[in-house]
Amino acid sequence: MNSPILRRRGLLAAGGAILAAPSLRAQERFPSRTVEVVTHAGVGGGTDITVRMMMVQAPAEFGQEFTVVNRTAGSGAQALQYVAGKPADGHTLLLVTQTHLLSQLRNRSLPQLSDLIPVARATEDPMFVLVRRDSPLRGPDELLSAGRARSLRFGGTHVGGVDHVAIFAFGRAAGLQQPTLVPFRGGGEIVINLVGGNIDTALVNPGEAESQLRSGEVRPLMVLSENRLPGYPNVPTGKELGINTTAATVRGYCVLKGTPEDRVARLEQGLIRAMSGPVYKGYLENTGQSPESVTGRQAWAAQLEGFFNEGREALTALGLLR
């Protein structure tokens, strides 16, 4: 029998559930579903590997699965557009490199740096200034003297790319004549041509020249980082030599502007913990990257802003940006 008392109890229970619903929504667990990590790199490249090494520990840290989404077209443009089409709820991370920023500078219709919130840096891979073993540029003084007398041939990747901006910034900070970029397809090809004497010098990450460094075919004159690298304690930094610039390949995570602050904070803390374990630390060490690579959003945001401004100045001076 459906009595009035039972009906009233049912209504009270339903009303209680309705009243509790907003509170439950407010306390919804984050992340509540699989987190997508979007990269512009193809499967197996250094940037793609960086994501996957982070993901070794991230699922346990966040209690959710992570998946990689590779959007490789347009030097980061497709990855930016893909992320812009997702909700600003923290379930989509974009792995940002300097390539994205240069694409943004050249194409203002793309989502811009101001449309993103930096969360945590994943890698900082400083660049060496390298010469071949028998180069007449025996040390930093000889390189600087030669570069002030003539335009040195620097190996790099494509015109207007990350290497080109770094070479321009280094040349300006060191007071050199504007260097001549000799473009190659990648770091390995740059090092081969350096050994072969086809270029004077190059800005190269240690991992790209690992075998040639071990064999002594190339010599590092300086490293463009804030501190000396543990694996190369005798190589001075550019700043020690009075050259006030740094150059590195950097990668880190961002989310869309509008993502709630508590979720940004949760992502920052969780990603840092996921990248502080032995697996990720071993990855950094084995690839010759700085052990200080992993850092939070404040330092990461400042670094992105600095490179964005440096990239704009370089591309404008080089006649590649109006």
N, C-alpha and C positions, 0 to 999 in steps of 0.2 A: 504494500500500500504506500502510495506517494503522499506522505503526510505534510502539512504546512511547515512543521519543524524541520523535516529533512530538506524541504525546498529552500527554507531560509538558510540552512547550513551550507547547502550547495551554492547559493548566491554569495554568501559571505566568503566561501573558499575561492570562488571565481573572482570576486572583487579583490581579495588579497593577492591573487596571482597577478591581476592587472596592475595593482599598485606596486608590486614588486618588480614588474618587468623593466621599468626604466633603470632601476638600481642594478639589475642583472646585466643590462646592456652596458651600463657605465663601467662595470667591472669585468667586461669581456676580456678573456685571456688573449694576450698578444705575444707572438703571432698566432692567429687562429686557423691558418691554412698554410699550404706550401709557399715558401718565399722564392720568388724568381730573382735571379741575379743576371742582369743583362750585360753583355759585353760585345764590343765591336770586333773582337778578334775571332779568328777561326779556331776550330778545335785543334788542340795540340800546341798552339803558340804560347809564348811566355805569359801573355795576359790571361789567356784561358786557363793555363796551369795555375796561375796565382789564385784564381777563383776556386778551382777545384781543391787546392791545398787548404784554403780557408774552410772549405766545406767538409773537410775530414772531421773537424770538431764542432762545427756550428750546429748541426742537428741536435746533438746532445745538449748543447748550451741553451738552445731556444725551445727544444721540445717539439720541433717541426722539421719536416723535410725541406731541403733546399734543392733548386734545380737551375741549371745554366741555360740561358737563352742566348744563342749566338746570332747577332744581327750585324752582318759583316760589311754591308755596302756603304759607300759614301764617306769613308774615313770618320766613322762615328755618327754620321747624320741619321742613318736608319735606326741605330740604337737609341739616339735621342728622341726620335719621333715615336718609336715604339713605347718608350717609358712615358712620354707625354700623354699617350692615350690610355694610361692606366690610372686607377684611383690613387689619390694622394693619401694612402692609408698605411704605408710602411711595408707592404707585402711585395713591393718591387724595388730592388736595388739596382743602381747603375754603377758599373765599374768605370770610373772616369780616368782618362789619361790626358796628357797635354794635347794629344791629337784631337780630342773632342773640342777643346778650347780654341784651337786654330780653325777648326771647321766652323765654330760659332762666329768667330771674327770675320770669316770670309762669307758667311751666309747668315745674315741677321734674321731671316725668316725661321731659322731653327730655334728650338728652345735654348735659352741663354743660361749662362752661369747663374744669373740672378733668379732663374726659375728652379734652381736646385738648392738643396740643403746638404752641405758636406757632413759626413757622419764619422768616417775613420779612414786613415791612410793605411794601405796594405804593404806597399813597397816603396823604397827610395833607393834607386840603383845609381850611385854616383858615376860620373864619367871621368876617365883618365884622359890626360893629354899624352898621346903616345907618339913615339918615333921609332923607326926601324933600328936594328942593332948597330949598323955602320953609318948612321946618320951623322952629318957634320954638326947637327944641333945636339951637342953632347949633354947639355943641361938646360935648365930654365932660362938662364941668362942668354945663352946663344939663341934660343928660340925667340925670346922677346926682342933681342937685337936684330935678328934677321927679319922678324915680322914688322918691325918699325921701318926697315929699309926697303922692303918689297912686300908684295901681296903673297902670303904663303898659300899653298894649295892644301886645303883641308878636305879629307874624305867625309862624306855624309850621305844621307839618303836624299829624298827628292827635294827640289826647290820649294821653299816655303814650309818645310816640315819641321819637326821638333829639333832635329840635328842642326838645321840651318839657323834656327832661332838661337840655339845654344852657341853655335860658332860665332854668330854676329855679336851676341852679348859678351862672350869671352874676348873677342877682338877689341870691342869698344872699351871694356874694363881694363884691358892690358895696354891700351894705347897703340894698337897695331894698325897698320894700313888695312883697309877692308879686305878680309880674307877672300880667296876664290874658292867657291864650293865646287868640288868634283863629285857629282852624284853617282851612287851605286845602289844596288837593289837591297842591300842589308848589311848588318855589321860584319858578317863573315867575309863578304866580298870586299868591304872596306879594308879589313885587316890584311887580306891577301895582297891587295894593291899597295898597301903601306909597306909590307915586306918586300914587294917587288920594286919599290922605288918610284912608283907612279904618282905618289902624292908626298907632300912634306911631312904631314902630321894628321892626326884625327882625334876627335873626341869619341871615345868608345867605352861602353860598360865593361868592367872586368870579365864578366862571363862570356862576352863575345870574343875575347882575345885570350881565353884561358890557356889553351895549348901553346900559343905563341909566347905568352908571358912565361910559362913554365920552361919552355925551350930556350928562352933568351933571344928569340927572333925580334921581339919588340921590347922597348923600354918605356916605362911610365915616367914622365918628367914631373908630373904633379897630378893631384886628384882634386876635382872641383866640388868639394864637399866642405861642410863646416868642420869636420874632424878627420884625422887620418883614419884609414881603414885598418882594422885589426890584422888582416892578412898581409898588409903592405905597410908596416910601421915606419919604414925609411922613406916613403914617398910623401913629400910635403903637400899641404893643401895650397890651392891658389891663394887663399887669403893670407897664409903665412908669408907668401911672396909679394904681398901688396896688391893682389888682383881681386877686387871686391865683387866677385860673382860666384855663383854655384851653378852646376848643371847636373841633372840626374833624370833618369827615366822614373817617373812616379806613377803610382796607381792607387786608387782609393775609392771608397764607396760614397754614393750620394743618394738621396731620395728627392722626390718632388717637393717643391715648396707647397706648404699647406698641410704637410704631414703633422699630426699632433705632436707636441713637444715631448710628452711622456713616451711616445713610441720612438722618437728620434733618440732620446736618452737611453732607452732600452736597447736599441740597435747598436749605439755607440759602445755601451758597456759590454754587450754580448759579443760583438765582433772583436773587440780588443782582447777579451778573454779567449775567444776561439783562435786568435792568431798569436797567443802567448804561450801555447803549449809546445811540447818538444817536436812534434811533426812539422809545424809551420816554422819554428825556429831553425830546424834542420834544413828546411827548404831554403830559407834565406842564406844560411851559412854555405850550403852546397852550391848555390848559384852566385856567390860572391857579393851578395847584397848587404846593405848596412844592417847591423843588428838593431839599430835604432829606427828601423823602417816604420814599425807599427806605432801609431799615435792617434790621439783623439781629434775631435772636430775643430777645435780652436786652431791648432797648428796646421791642420789640413786645409781649413778654409783660408788661412793667411797665405799658404803656399799656392793655392789655386788662384787667388786674387793677384798675387805677385806675378805668376807666370802669364796670366791673362793680360796684364798691363805690359809686361815685357814682350809678349808675343805681338801685341798691337804696335808697339814702338818699332820692333824689328821688321815686321811686315810692311809697315808704312815707309821706313827708311830704305828698305830694299825695293820699293816700288811695286809691292805685291798687294797693297791694300790702300784704298782711297778713303 
